[in-house]
Amino acid sequence: PLRSLKSAYDLWNECKLFVDDYDSIREQGWRTYFEQFPDRFLCAYSDKDTLVATCVLFYDGRKAGVYRLAVSPAHQGKGLGRELIKFAESTAKKEGMSGIYALVDRSAKVSQSLFRKNGFTAIPEVEYFTKSI
């Protein structure tokens, strides 16, 4: 389980994932989600008890979303990303989800490759729309 939300933010920053400013509103949103669903924060720790890999699961009622999949650069290439994906899949299946998806930045070629190697299919026809309100 995730022991510190701050350690997750530090890892996401180290991995250069898109992370909004660490402001109190954003922090409270993650903290609330963590308090309600701690089992959805999948983690791996080093021998020194340092967080080295994580992903967060979200459920939409049918499918699970994999967010913030991150592996510390010093621990990449050792299968941690693959293991987190497999664990996410089994966790989602136990929760009754029929599928799993991940949103991956177009520039994140290594992440795209990881998901493809683990059986995910890219859907190029889908456009992601967002709006600030």
Salt bridges, closest charged atoms under 4 A:
ASP10 OD1 - LYS6 NZ 2.69
ASP20 OD2 - ARG26 NH2 2.53
GLU27 OE2 - ARG31 NH2 2.70
ASP49 OD1 - ARG3 NH1 2.35
GLU83 OE2 - ARG82 NE 3.89
GLU89 OE1 - LYS86 NZ 3.88
